[in-house]
Amino acid sequence: MCLACPVPRRHFLKTSLALAASGALTGLSPVRAAQPAPATISPAAALQRLQEGNARYVAGKPRVRDFSPGRAARATGQAPFAAILACADSRVAPELLFDQGLGDLFVVRVAGNVVDPEGLASLEYAVHYLGVPLVMVLGHSSCGAVEAAISVDRDGSQLPGHLPALIQAILPAVRQARQSPGDQLLERATADNVRLGVGQLSASAPLLAPAVASGKLQVVGSVYDIPSGRVMAV
């Protein structure tokens, strides 16, 4: 075909769509996403940064931020200093309660902050490709998912849809909490559920466990108290 001749409209549309799809897929590749320099702070320094941010949040003195100037830089990639596995509860927003900006935290959220395959893979991505030195499993007070697991364990309640699979992941923590004396079963089960997640992530092969063993990664557990705003280690 003559190079000077106009390109048929149908051929032009097909070519344009193919190029657009190719560009979209390229943007999702791990190599491209890993371009920003990995986090260079230690696990201890990352944890301290979270603790200091939560102290500002509790005191009602968060940093004032204008996110607009950094928009172009954020479009080129990400370099978070910590990853957080948190509950999907609408009252739990890690960026706010730790007083961090956009791009500072790699957040995975699922009801009950359980470790499922997709969430685990996401955290592996943060550690392996983004160099995140700290992973926190974050539970919270009055967690509805943990309450539901307690109800199922106590009464044999039947839940609809895919909820039973979620509850099965929390039941071991509920049964562990029942072994301890006291009336605050929900609080104990919430803490044990966080510890369960920490144990699962710390022992997860082939990516997280070696990073923990080498000291490059630390996995910690905390519970966010909604009324006070405080995040407490468990």
LINJO-V397085 format. One record per pair of residues at least 24 apart in sequence whose ideal C-beta (glycine too) atoms are under 8 Angstrom apart, sorted by the first residue. I is the first residue (numbers start at 1). J is the second residue. D is the distance in Angstrom with one decimal. If there is no record, write none. Layout:
I:J:D, I:J:D
//
This chain:
30:125:7.2, 30:129:5.2, 32:77:7.9, 33:77:6.5, 33:78:7.2, 33:129:6.4, 33:130:7.7, 34:77:7.8, 34:129:4.3, 34:130:6.6, 35:76:7.1, 35:77:4.7, 36:76:7.4, 36:77:4.0, 36:78:6.0, 36:79:3.9, 36:130:7.6, 37:79:6.1, 37:131:7.8, 38:79:6.9, 38:130:6.3, 38:131:2.2, 38:132:7.9, 39:79:6.1, 39:80:6.9, 39:81:4.6, 39:82:8.0, 39:130:7.2, 39:131:5.0, 39:132:5.8, 39:133:5.6, 40:131:8.0, 41:81:5.8, 41:133:6.4, 42:133:6.2, 43:133:4.5, 43:134:4.8, 43:215:7.7, 43:216:7.8, 43:217:6.5, 43:218:3.5, 44:218:7.5, 46:81:5.0, 46:82:4.8, 46:133:5.3, 46:134:3.9, 46:218:8.0, 47:82:7.8, 47:134:5.7, 47:136:7.8, 47:218:7.1, 47:220:6.4, 49:81:6.5, 49:82:7.5, 50:82:6.2, 50:98:5.0, 50:100:7.8, 50:134:7.7, 50:136:7.0, 50:231:7.5, 51:231:7.7, 53:98:4.1, 53:99:3.8, 53:100:5.6, 54:97:6.1, 54:98:5.4, 54:99:7.0, 54:229:7.5, 54:230:6.9, 54:231:4.7, 56:99:4.6, 57:96:6.9, 57:97:5.3, 57:98:6.9, 57:99:4.9, 57:229:5.6, 58:228:6.8, 58:229:4.5, 58:230:5.6, 62:96:7.9, 62:99:4.6, 63:99:6.1, 65:101:5.6, 67:101:6.9, 67:102:5.5, 70:101:7.7, 70:102:7.2, 70:103:7.4, 74:102:6.3, 74:103:5.3, 78:103:5.5, 78:106:7.5, 78:130:6.6, 79:103:7.2, 79:130:6.6, 79:131:7.7, 80:104:5.8, 80:105:5.4, 80:106:4.2, 80:126:6.8, 80:130:6.2, 80:132:6.0, 81:105:7.7, 81:132:7.1, 81:133:7.3, 81:134:7.3, 82:106:7.2, 82:132:6.2, 82:133:7.5, 82:134:4.4, 82:135:7.4, 82:136:6.5, 83:107:7.4, 83:108:7.1, 83:123:5.5, 83:126:4.2, 83:127:7.1, 83:132:4.7, 83:134:7.1, 83:135:4.7, 83:136:7.4, 84:108:7.2, 84:135:7.5, 84:136:4.9, 84:137:7.9, 84:138:5.4, 85:109:7.8, 85:110:7.7, 85:113:5.4, 85:115:7.0, 85:119:6.2, 85:123:6.5, 85:135:6.9, 85:136:7.1, 85:137:4.9, 85:138:6.7, 85:197:6.3, 85:201:7.5, 86:113:5.7, 86:138:4.3, 86:140:7.8, 87:111:6.2, 87:112:6.2, 87:113:4.6, 87:138:7.2, 87:139:6.6, 87:140:5.7, 87:143:6.1, 87:145:6.9, 89:140:6.2, 89:143:6.8, 89:144:7.0, 91:140:7.3, 91:226:5.6, 92:138:7.2, 92:140:5.1, 92:224:6.1, 92:226:7.8, 94:138:6.7, 97:224:6.1, 97:229:6.5, 97:231:6.5, 98:231:7.4, 106:130:6.6, 106:132:6.0, 111:144:7.6, 111:145:4.6, 111:166:5.9, 112:143:6.6, 112:145:3.2, 112:146:6.3, 112:149:7.5, 112:166:6.1, 112:169:6.9, 112:170:5.1, 112:193:6.8, 113:137:5.9, 113:138:6.2, 113:139:5.5, 113:193:7.2, 113:194:7.0, 113:197:6.2, 114:145:7.8, 114:166:6.6, 114:169:4.1, 114:170:6.3, 114:193:7.7, 114:197:6.8, 115:169:7.5, 115:197:5.1, 115:200:4.6, 115:201:6.2, 116:169:7.1, 120:200:8.0, 120:201:7.3, 120:204:6.3, 123:201:6.7, 123:208:7.1, 124:204:7.7, 124:207:4.5, 124:208:6.4, 127:207:6.3, 127:208:6.2, 127:211:5.7, 127:217:5.8, 128:207:5.3, 132:217:7.6, 133:216:6.4, 133:217:6.0, 133:218:6.9, 134:217:7.3, 134:218:5.4, 134:219:7.9, 134:220:7.0, 135:201:6.0, 135:208:7.6, 135:217:6.7, 135:218:7.5, 135:219:4.8, 135:220:7.5, 136:219:7.7, 136:220:5.3, 136:221:7.1, 136:222:5.9, 137:194:5.1, 137:197:4.0, 137:198:5.2, 137:201:6.9, 137:219:7.2, 137:220:7.4, 137:221:4.7, 137:222:7.4, 138:194:7.4, 138:221:7.9, 138:222:5.5, 138:223:7.5, 138:224:6.0, 138:231:7.3, 139:190:4.8, 139:191:7.0, 139:193:6.0, 139:194:4.2, 139:221:7.5, 139:222:7.4, 139:223:4.6, 139:224:7.1, 139:234:7.6, 140:190:7.4, 140:223:6.3, 140:224:4.2, 140:225:7.6, 140:226:6.1, 141:187:7.4, 141:190:7.1, 141:223:6.9, 141:224:7.0, 141:225:5.0, 141:226:5.0, 141:227:7.2, 142:186:7.5, 142:226:6.3, 143:186:7.6, 143:190:5.4, 143:193:7.9, 145:170:6.1, 146:170:5.9, 146:173:7.5, 146:174:7.2, 146:186:6.3, 146:189:5.2, 146:190:5.1, 146:193:5.9, 147:186:6.2, 149:173:7.6, 149:174:4.9, 149:189:7.2, 150:174:5.4, 150:185:6.2, 150:186:6.5, 150:189:6.1, 153:178:7.8, 172:196:6.2, 190:223:6.0, 191:221:7.9, 191:223:6.0, 191:234:4.4, 194:221:4.0, 194:222:7.0, 194:223:6.1, 194:234:5.3, 195:221:5.6, 195:234:6.3, 197:221:6.8
//
